[in-house]
Amino acid sequence: MLERAAEIYEKYNFLSEKLSDPAVLGDLDEWTKLTRERADLEEIAQKYAGYLAVKRDMDGAFSEAERETGEMKDLLLEEGYACREKLDKIQEELKILLLPKDKNDERGCILEIRAGAGGEEAALFCGVLFRMYHAYCDRRKFRFEVVDLNETELGGIKEAIVNVTGKGAYGRLKFESGVHRVQRVPETESQGRIHTSTATVAVLPEAEDVDVKIDEKDIRVDLFRSSGAGGQKVNKTETAIRITHFPTGIVVTCQDERSQLKNKEKAFKVLKARLYDYYRTRQEQSTSADRRSMVGTGDRSERIRTYNFPQSRITDHRIGMSVHSMEDFLAGDLDEMIDALKIAFDERRVSEGK
């Protein structure tokens, strides 16, 4: 592991020197290429540089301690042991940094939220999650573009499909896939009893054109009038799009835009993402099994996270972590939870040798 880190460190320094070469400075394409290559190595190179610095301090402290006696020897030994602890921590961090990266992490994603068990209360909770993710994407400067939104008359959401664009969107949101459970007293509950409802979330990496090829003979495109909760939201012309992919049975609907062309573009983007996920998980059976276990069926007993409103507590059951600020969390303050999930996931990969 340290040998690999040393190789990256040397290459990073080599690229740094090369970028100051006048010949490279005069070639914008070459300079851009080398700059990107160096940027990919920077985090590991800097971590390894820190490792070398701490190792020098440790070796120096232990070496001097051999020539000292009494209190000075004790102080130098204490410094050396403290450096050794730092080295152990840095090595663990290097292990995680050297793990193979998920090629999809830097992509955008398709975010799908659906009401599960609980009727209208589940639809209202689905709306809460929709607004929470919208707020989170605003914080991270991700573009949040609605593809399809199926609302209820009471302001809930039966289903929402969103295209999230921005570097690293999938890598941040992929841990949200699964069943989310809410415990709260509905506004319509006169007895003050706590109800339990669920919503399912699926996060799919955005597919690029090179990832998925769609044969026209394998699909059918239908036009229909947009539907909604009523009033201004109902379209009088056939601008909504439904695409059916025969080989997989996948159906995508988009009726958010008033333009038929825009709806068609959005629907194809979602179809490509679902097909990419479908074929990717078929090839990687373990990944497919993981995703099925994460998303589940939406039953109340299946959950990755619980939102307990009476206690203002959000608990992620995969890592046993709880946060106690419901208002901030629902306002999009998700990074603490997502960071903890990412660390736990990486640590598990290290322990499993993956």
N, C-alpha and C positions, 0 to 999 in steps of 0.2 A: 504493500500500500504506500509506504513512504518512498519507495523507488519510483512509483508512478507519479507521485506528487512532485518529486525532484525533477523528473523529466519535463513535467508541465511548467515548473518554475524556470527551468533552463530555456525552454521554448519561449516563454513569456518574455524573458530578458532579451533573448535573441531578436524577437519581433520588435521590442522596444527600441533596440539599437538600429534595426533596419528601417524603422519609421522615421529616423532622423537622417537617413541617407538622402542626399540631394536628388539622386535619381528617382527615388520613390516619391519624394515630396513634389516632384514635377509631373508625376503620373497619378492623376486623381483616382482612376479606377483601381490601380494597384494599391494606392494609399488607403482607399476605402475598404478594400478586401482585407488588407493586413490589420487595419484598425478593428474590424469586426472579429477577426480571428483572435486578436489579442484580448478583446473584451470578453470573449467566451472563456478565456483562461484566467482572467484577472482574479476572480474570487478565490480559486484554488491557489494561485500563485501567492497572493497576499497572505492567505492562511498558512501556507508553508513557510513563507518568510517569517511570520510570527513564530512558527515552530522552531526555526533555526535560531532566532534571537533568544527565545526562552531556553533552548538547549545550551547555548553558549553561556548564558547566565548560570544555569545549573552546573555545568562542568566547571566553570570558574569558581563557583561557591564551594563545591566539594574539593576542588584542587587546593584552594587557599586554606580550607579547614584542616587539611592534612599537615599544614605548616604552622598552625596556630594551636593554642591551648586555652583552657579555662573558658571564660565567658565569651570571648571572641569566636572560639571554635564552635560553641553552642549556637551563636547567632548565625554563623555561616552555614552550619548544618541545617538550621531551621529554614534559612533562605533556599538552600538546595532542595529540601524536601517540598517546599512550597512550589518551586519551579517544576518539580517532577509531577505534582498534581496538575499543574497547568498543562504540562505536556500530554498527560493522559487525556485531558479534556479536549485539547486541540486535535489529538489523533482520532478521537471519536467524531469530531466535527469534520475532519478530512475524509473519514470513511463515508460519511453521508454525502459530502460534496462529490466524491469520486464514483458514487453509484450511477449507473446508466440513467440518463434523463429520459423521461417520457416525452417522446417527440411531439405529443399533442399539447403539452403544457403551455406553450407560448401562443397557442391558437385562441381564437374566439370560441364561442360555444352556443349551443341551443339549450335554453332553459325551459323545461316543461313542468308546470305546477298543476296538479289536479286534486279536486276535492275527493276525500276518501269517505270513511264511515262517519256518520253524524248528520246527514241531511243538510239543512240550511245553515246550521252552525258550522259544519265542515266547509261549506262554500264561503262563509264569512271569514273563517280562518285562512282559507286559500287566498282571499283578498289581502289579509294581513301579511302573509308571506310574499305575495306579489309586490306590495309596497315596500317591504323590508329589503328585498333584493334590488328593487329600483333605487332605493336610497343608497345601498351599498355600492352599486355600480356608479352612481354619481360621485361618491367619495373616491373611488378608484379611477375615475375618469374613463370608465368603460361606457360605450354607447349602448343604450337599452332600447331596442326597437321591437315593438309588439308585432307579432305575426298573426296571432289569432287570440281573441278574448271572448269567452263565453260567460256572460254575466247573468246573475239572477235578478229578479225584480226587487229584492231587498238589499241589493248592493253587494252581494257575494259574488264569487267567481267559481264556476264549475271547472273551467279549464283555461289556462293561459300558456301560450307558447311565445317565447321571446328570443330574439337573436341578440346575443351580447357580443360586441366586437371590441377589441382592444388587446394589446399584447399581454399574454399571461392570464386572460380571463378564464380559460378552462382550468388552468393550473390552480387558480384560487377557488373556483366554484365547484370543482368536481367532488369535493368532500361533502357537498350538500345533498348528493343523491341519496334518497331513502325515504322512509316514512317519518313524518313529523307529527307529533301528538300534542294536542292542546288540552289543558284542563282549566276551565273557567266557568263563571256563571253567565249564561247567555242573557242578553237584554230582554228576551221574551220570557225568561223564567221568573215566575211570580213567587216561587217558594225559596228562591235563593240557593238552589241546589247546583253543585258543580257538575258540569257535563264534560265528557271526554269525546273529542273528535279527532280526525286525522286528515292529513293531506300528503300526497306523494310528490316527490321532486325527482326529476331525472335531468342530468346534465350530460349533454353529448358534445364531443369535440366537433367544431366546425370542419366540414370536409372541403378540401381544395379540389379544383377541377381534375387534377392528376390522380386524385384518390378514387374517384367514382365516375364511371361512365354509364350513362343511362341511354338505353336503346329505345327509340321512340315506339317501337312495336310492343314494348313491355309496359307501356303506361297508357292511361286514359285520362284526359283532362275534361272536367265538367264545369260548366258555368252555372251559377245560380244567384239569387238575390240574397244580399246580406241580411242576417237576422240579428236582433238585439233585444234589449230590455224594453224597447218601444220608443215612440216619439222620434226625435231627431236621429237616433242611432240606426233606424231602419232604412236601408237603401232601396230605392224604387227601381234600380236597373240591375242587370245581371253582371256585377263586378266581382263577386266572390268566386274563388277558384277551389276546386277539389281535384287532387291528383291521386290516382290509384295506380300502385305498382303491382302488377299481376304476379311476378315470380315470388315476391315476399308477402304479398297481402297488405303492405303498408299503405295507409291512406293519410294524406295531408290536406288540411283545409286552411285557407287564408281568406279572411273577409274584413281585415282591419282597414285597408285602404279603399278609397273611392275609385282608384284607378285599377282597371283589370290587369294592366301590364305590371304594375307594382305588386299586386297580389300574386301574380304568377311568378315573379322573380323571388318573392319571399317564400312561396310554397316550395319552389324547386330547391332553395337553399336548405330548408328544413328536411326535404326528402333526401337530399344528398347526405346530410348529417346522419339521418336515421339509417340510411343504407350503409354508410361508412361504419357506423357503430354495429350494425347487424352483421356485416361480413367480418369485421375485425374481431368481434366476440365469438363468432363461429370458428375462426381460426385459432383463437386463444381460449380454449374451453374453460380454463381456470378463471380468466377474466370475466367470461360470460356468467359463470356461476357466482362470482363475487357480485356482479351487478344485479343479478336476480335476487340475491340475498339482501342487497342494499335497498333496492326499490320495493321488493315485496308486493303484497296485494292490496295494501291500504287498510287492512284490518286493524282494529284498535290495539291488539296485542303485539303487533309488529311495529317497532319504532327504533329510530337512531337517536332521536332527540325529543325531549318533552318540554313544553312551555307551560309552566305552572303560574297562572296569573295571580291567584290569591297570595302566593308566597313570593311573587316577582322573581322567580328562579327559572333559568333555562339550563337543562342538564343534557349533555351529550353522553349517551350510554356507551358509545364505543371506547371512550377514554376516561369515563367517569368524572368528567369535568363539569362544574357548575359555575354560572355567572349569575349575579344577583341584581342586575339592573335591566329589567324588562324594557323600560322606556328607551334606553340607549341602544339596546340590542335591536329592537324593532325599528329603530331609526337608522339602522345600517351599520352599527358598530360591531362588526363581525370578525374583525381581524384577529383579535386575541384568541377566539375559538378556532378559527381557520388555521392560524399559526400553530396552535397546539396539536391539531389534527395532522398537519403536515409533518411536524416533528415526530409524532407517534408513528405515523406511516413509514417515514424514513428509518426510524430506529428498528421497526419490525423488519424492514427489508434488509438492514444490516445483520440482524440476528439470524435471518433466514438465508443469508448469503446471496441475496438477489439484488 
